[in-house]
Amino acid sequence: MRSDTEESIKSEQSVDYEEDEGIEPHGLRTNRDSHFVRKILFTTGPCIRLSSAAFKLFERVHLVFYRSTEWTEKSLTTIILARISRRNFPSYVVSRSTNIFPSRSTLLEFEASIRTQFAVDSILEFNGTANRDGLDAVKAIFEQVYPRWLAILAEEQRKEDRVYESGEGAYLRRFSPAWVYTRIVHKGTYVLGRSKEHKREHQILTELLDQRLFHAARRGAWYQRKALLEEHYMWALSDPEDHTDEQQQKHWKRIALRTCEDGLQDRECHLIYHHDLQRRISKLERQLKVAKRHQHDFGHVRLAKPVERFVEGTRIERERTPSRNGRRRSSNTDLAGTNNGTTRRGGSGGKTIWLDPLESLNECSVEAMCLSHYRSQGWKGYHSEGGIMRTLFGYLFYDVLFTYVPNVFQTPFQTCPLDLHTDSFFSSRFSEIHSRLNEISNGGAVGILRRVYEEQRERQTCV
């Protein structure tokens, strides 16, 4: 079953290739396609293509029922897998809100906004580094969304003050078009930075920081970028007002210093950004020649210096040859070079290739090369990108994750509460989290792991 989507129409219309490209004759390609179509239909049986209107209806029903905050071409996969028992979800108390979308127009705007967000992500995140055409397309979307974003911020603040009760606004805001628009505007600042439009970027960052309802987790990054622009660029882009360049630079460095101070005082600025802001404050105070007694002292929160370990290995560099589209591609010529632990990238911008000393000098990634180094010393390691830690967290805090909290479980088909990636997750479960931490510190971690595994092993619960 498939829909009459734009992509499927394009795939049918693109059967006729340019024969002068020398790929293969048109008749041979047609016979080959017909052969595979017959084999597929023999296996699957008759197929039905839904009209685009019916498919969009199913997508909208999915959006309303499942409270989806992202658009995907496989939006019905969750319910299908759940109904045929191919995917089992945790057991929890569903607390469903009835006022997610106050009107049909709000629903349609939210649906359109997540489709727009998907288009932006497809350019910037899903298909590698964006080229100039992709950046221009994202900028055009940003310019279209920006006025509407400004218009609905005030309305969302009014709803926060008067409509939402019992703290549910922290979760229901994710279903507002303004939430999606804020993310698109955030992506737009990246494009403005790439285009060297630093004055406009500074203006947008200021407006993002002025609102406190949407994407609070990004506030630290906004403070960092805003302070950087004020330190290095804004002095040359603003009206000098009869000031010399040196005076302008000092003026904007003072503004950058205040921005960093505001970031450290902002309760919604995550701790992970504090170190960078503190370093910038210390640097700016030295440049501005602030008296020692008036300088900030971050000695009580300074992180310990990490232990540095160097691993030496042999890296493979492939000679770059031009391809048919004008870009350079790798050839079969290998040039071996030695690099002591650094992972410099070649001209292609892809992953570096190394020789594994324990696997007959086979080619491997830099992570596998480092693991082989430790394996030669008697250690055993895994390259999991944090997967092991997430698994342990899911086992040890399974009960805490799915304890009852109002409004965070809107459907029976969630793998986590809606507030898991927000600052309210800890505050809403303060006593449960501390109780579990005490249980772990008293040696109960193994018992918790075994209990959760035995309870969920047969169902293979998705978490």
Disulfide bonds with the S-S distance in Angstrom:
none
